[in-house]
Amino acid sequence: MATEQQNPAGGAQAPGNDKRPDSGRRDALKALATAPLLGAFAYGLYKKKKFDEGNWNISDVFRVSDRQAAYLEPQGDGKQIRIGIIGFGIRGKQLMRAAGFAEPSWIESMKQAARDNSKDTRYEQYMQQDDLNIVITGVCDIFDKYAEQAVVAGSNVHREATGGTLGKPPVRYRTYKEMLAAPDIDAVIIATPDHWHSTMAIEAARAGKHVYCEKPLSWTVPETYFVREAVRDSGIVFQLGHQGRQTDCYQKAAEIIGNGLLGQVNLIEVTTNRNSPNGAWVYDIIEGATPETVDWKQFEGDPERIREYIDYMKSNKLDRYIGPDERSQFSLERFFRWRCWWDYSTGLSGDLLTHEFDAVNQIMQVGIPHAATSSGGVYFFKDGRTVPDVLHTTFEFPHRGLTMLYSATLASSRGRGKVFMGHDASMEVSNTLSVTVDRNSTRYADKIKQGVIRTDQPFYNYVPGRNSSDAVTSPTELYFAKRGLLYTYVNGKRYDTTHLHIREWLECIRQGKTPSCNIDRAFEEAMTAHMGTRAYLEGRTMYWDAEQEEIVRGETA
């Protein structure tokens, strides 16, 4: 990294060598604009030079490299991979687009958005997205309208807008089992409701199909073991859909903590704040959905699994969470807003906490917590849902000397961060990163005393792609963008993180490697979420027996 006597942009003389009034400041700011890694920290060093002519290196205080985040680049045999996609709802559409296949109507809408707003670069970025060398050979959705849309998207091989030329359409399968039996499918992307994830992943692995599965890994605790066993036994390449694994800032955060720059991290706070019906899973009811166009029986799931779920709920006196007539009635609200009911959902723990936990696990490798205690309730959205819209869970990691707090509300958009609190400094991480030194730090005590380091403002900032303009169109998109879950930067180019995550999975298939969110990381994610959920449902602390690999109940409150 540059020393204080160097210009980070290219070795010009230090600001103090130019006698013109304020020219040094202008030169320094110009240099910093080309070196976003240094940010406020480097400028702070420049200001310190004004009253202290000492000559010391940045690395003497804060050891952070200027290297780019590491991504798995295409180096395999280049073999085309044949993909089947299961589920083409909200997330299924996003995954298909990230893989390079979108409905012509969506592309047309992006083109129009770009015409209306020159700063809206989504169309340009989509068209510049890497060609992953895949073909969509099969699609499956139990809602006819979604299935028909998936066929069109899968045949849009040239990324054409409305009126363009389409390629060979993929086969539409009525059931996922028919798809898994097809010989012309090498791998599947699973984007179904939570209660189907593990079942489909298990059967896909047994059929020898590689799997990209949306989070969370599992709906119940027992199936978490089964899916891990199936993936390990089959040898297929498995990737869980935590695209945050591709976020540049998370990789930089891991380096900072790994270098001990925060001191001992003892408390981590992660949060969810939303304040809209869409953010609370009150999704639109799609026109054309009827008992004739929706396979409700298939949506509900395997009768044996339903019975196991009901028996568990009843045995723990949780009958109030079971759906009407044991989930048998056709309901458009339940079909499109399934996240609101435990009958199909994993609630805030499985849907949103898992993003935050996986980021922490990526950054610090914390693994499954020792204990989890939860509280909350349905306090705002009185729409018949059974999952809470406010949830707080405390996870204890005594072997790491830290606690992680998860705090969520779906009825307030007050911004709160993902904060790692250490003895010497705290770090807030999203799609940017900042470090603020603690005024009582031991590590930085001398520099604080000397006035080199201020403790009332960030000491270090990392802003990838800081000169870009980002078009965000909804509160939900803004929520995910701030958490680094929509895009990141590679060599100055903005990428959809989901695109990079799918690309990594495909390249691991070609290169015989293991993805970043493999089955072991997925198992840790699932068990952590289940501990939080069961702690809420049963009103007691849940413990993890690491030796036996099982969740153990504590005493009730």
Secondary structure, 3 states (H helix, E strand, C coil): CCCCCCCCCCCCCCHHHCCCCCHHHHHHHHHHHCCCCCHHHHHHHHHHHCCCCCCCCHHHCCCCCCCCCCCCCCCCCCCCEEEEEECCCHHHHHHHHHHCCCCHHHHHHHHHHHHHCCCCCHHHHHHCCCCCCEEEEEEECCEHHHHHHHHHHHCCCCCCCCCCCCCCCCEEECCHHHHHCCCCCCEEEECCCHHHHHHHHHHHHHCCCEEEECCCCCCCHHHHHHHHHHHHHHCCCEEECCHHHHCHHHHHHHHHHHCCCCCCEEEEEEEEECCCCCCCCCCCCCCCCCCCCECHHHHHCCHHHHHHHHHHHHHCCCHHHCCHHHHCCCCHHHHHCHHHCCCCCCHHHHHHHHHHHHHHHHHHCCCCCCEEEEEEECCCCCCCCCCCCEEEEEEEEHHHCEEEEEEEECCCCCCCCEEEEECCEEEEECCCEEEEECCCCCCCHHHHHHCCCCCCCCCEEECCCCCCCCCCCCHHHHHHHHCCCCEEEECCEEEEHHHHHHHHHHHHHHHCCCCCCCHHHHHHHHHHHHHHHHHHHHCEEEEEECCCCEEEEEEEC
